[in-house]
Amino acid sequence: MENTKHRKKNRLAEFDYSSPGAYFVTICAKDMKCIFGRIASHADPMAAPHVELTPIGQCVEDAIRFYNASNAGFKFAHHIVMPNHVHVIVEIRHLEHAEGERGRSPPQNIVRNLKGYVTKQAGRPIWQKSYHDHVIRDQAGYEFIVGYIVNNPITWQKDCHFSMEEIS
């Protein structure tokens, strides 16, 4: 019997990813290395922790802003670049070509383009394969996820992606 590793399907079965909608996407750094930044505290003890970005983390931030300015039929509505992962809400309003190259869905193409651009700028592989997504089905879910994104630096030590590792 062959011992092959099968990847878990990580897309919602029977869902039309080419339709307009909102998707919560998490993209992780290769080997969960903290290459995008670190969580830092403000001088004011009453202020919340924040992310200090590395040059690669700033490249991710700049790419997200660039794509938002391009008005390509989608936007990254809310996002946070964390030390070893990125959370974004991708809102797809309309796309001229609903299916991209090789039959990829719009969210797959959007994530692929973002990852490809940042990888090229970094000059080395920096991303984990694939990504995690969640179809946002209603306003309550959307608001919950926005809160999660906004508070992610505050709750970093409880995050499933938390790492004590220093920036590499």
C-alpha positions in Angstrom: 0.0 0.0 0.0 1.4 3.3 -1.0 1.9 5.9 1.8 1.1 9.1 0.1 0.2 12.3 1.8 -3.1 13.7 0.6 -3.8 17.4 1.0 -7.0 18.4 2.6 -9.3 20.3 0.3 -9.5 23.8 1.7 -12.2 25.3 -0.4 -15.9 25.2 0.4 -17.5 22.5 -1.7 -20.2 23.5 -4.2 -19.5 27.2 -3.7 -19.2 29.5 -6.7 -16.0 31.4 -6.0 -16.4 33.4 -9.2 -19.4 35.3 -7.7 -19.1 38.7 -6.0 -18.7 38.4 -2.3 -16.3 38.7 0.6 -13.6 36.2 1.6 -11.5 36.1 4.8 -8.0 34.9 3.7 -5.0 34.0 5.7 -1.6 33.6 4.0 1.3 32.3 6.0 5.0 32.7 5.8 7.1 29.7 4.8 7.8 27.5 7.8 5.9 30.1 9.9 9.0 32.3 10.1 8.5 35.8 11.5 9.7 37.6 8.4 7.1 40.3 8.1 7.6 42.1 11.4 7.3 41.9 15.2 4.7 42.9 17.8 5.8 46.0 19.7 4.4 48.1 22.5 3.9 51.8 22.4 5.7 54.0 24.9 2.2 54.8 26.3 1.3 51.7 28.4 -2.4 52.4 27.7 -1.9 52.1 23.9 -2.4 48.7 22.2 0.5 46.7 20.8 1.2 47.2 17.1 3.1 45.5 14.3 6.5 46.9 13.4 7.1 45.8 9.8 10.3 44.5 8.3 11.1 45.5 4.7 9.3 42.4 3.5 6.3 43.2 5.7 6.3 46.7 4.3 6.4 45.2 0.8 3.3 43.2 1.6 1.6 46.3 2.9 2.6 48.3 -0.2 1.3 45.6 -2.5 -2.1 45.5 -0.8 -2.3 49.3 -1.1 -1.3 49.2 -4.8 -3.9 46.5 -5.6 -6.6 48.6 -3.8 -5.6 51.7 -5.8 -5.8 49.7 -9.1 -9.6 49.3 -8.9 -9.4 45.8 -10.4 -12.9 44.7 -9.5 -11.8 43.7 -6.0 -10.3 45.2 -2.9 -8.6 44.2 0.2 -11.2 45.7 2.5 -9.4 45.1 5.8 -6.1 43.6 6.4 -3.3 43.1 8.9 0.3 42.1 8.3 1.4 40.0 11.3 4.9 38.7 12.0 4.4 35.4 10.2 1.1 35.7 8.4 -1.3 38.1 6.7 -5.1 38.4 7.2 -7.2 40.1 4.5 -10.8 40.4 3.7 -11.0 40.2 -0.1 -14.2 41.8 -1.5 -14.9 40.9 -5.0 -17.3 43.3 -6.7 -17.0 42.3 -10.3 -14.4 40.8 -12.5 -14.3 40.8 -16.3 -13.0 37.2 -16.4 -14.5 35.2 -13.6 -12.2 32.3 -14.2 -8.5 32.9 -14.4 -5.7 31.0 -15.9 -5.7 27.2 -15.4 -9.3 27.4 -14.1 -8.3 29.3 -10.9 -11.1 31.2 -9.1 -10.8 35.0 -8.6 -9.7 34.6 -4.9 -7.0 32.1 -6.0 -5.7 34.5 -8.7 -5.7 37.5 -6.3 -3.7 35.6 -3.7 -1.4 34.1 -6.3 -0.7 37.6 -7.7 0.0 39.1 -4.3 2.2 36.2 -3.2 4.1 36.3 -6.6 4.7 40.0 -6.5 6.1 40.0 -2.9 8.2 36.9 -3.6 9.8 38.6 -6.6 10.5 41.7 -4.5 12.0 39.6 -1.6 14.1 37.6 -4.1 13.5 34.3 -2.3 10.6 32.0 -1.4 8.7 33.4 1.5 5.2 31.9 1.5 3.7 28.6 2.7 1.9 26.7 -0.1 -1.7 27.6 -0.6 -3.7 29.7 1.8 -6.7 29.5 4.1 -10.0 31.1 3.2 -13.5 31.5 4.7 -16.5 32.6 2.7 -18.1 35.4 4.7 -21.8 34.8 4.5 -23.4 37.7 6.4 -22.9 41.1 8.0 -22.5 39.6 11.5 -19.7 37.3 10.2 -18.1 40.2 8.4 -18.1 42.4 11.5 -16.7 39.6 13.7 -13.8 39.0 11.2 -13.0 42.8 11.0 -12.8 42.8 14.8 -10.5 39.7 14.7 -8.2 41.5 12.2 -8.1 44.7 14.1 -7.4 43.0 17.4 -4.9 40.5 16.1 -1.8 42.3 17.4 -3.4 42.6 20.8 -4.2 38.9 21.0 -0.9 37.7 19.3 0.2 35.5 22.2 -3.1 33.6 22.0 -3.0 33.3 18.2 -2.7 29.9 16.6 0.2 31.3 14.5 2.0 32.8 17.5 5.7 32.3 17.5 8.4 33.3 20.0 10.9 33.3 17.2 12.7 36.5 16.5 12.5 38.1 13.0 14.5 36.2 10.5 
